[in-house]
């Protein structure tokens, strides 16, 4: 039915999801690197140091 692979709609969907996931992983990695560059890990340390809500109350 689909003699050429590029005309297969399922192949087109798989390529779209492949590129979409690569773009999503790239933006996630860039966000992590950007936040860690400006000391984003300090926020987690502050959350851990303060304790839970019941401990702070």
Residue pairs with C-beta under 8 A, 6 or more apart in sequence:
2 8
5 11
6 12
50 56
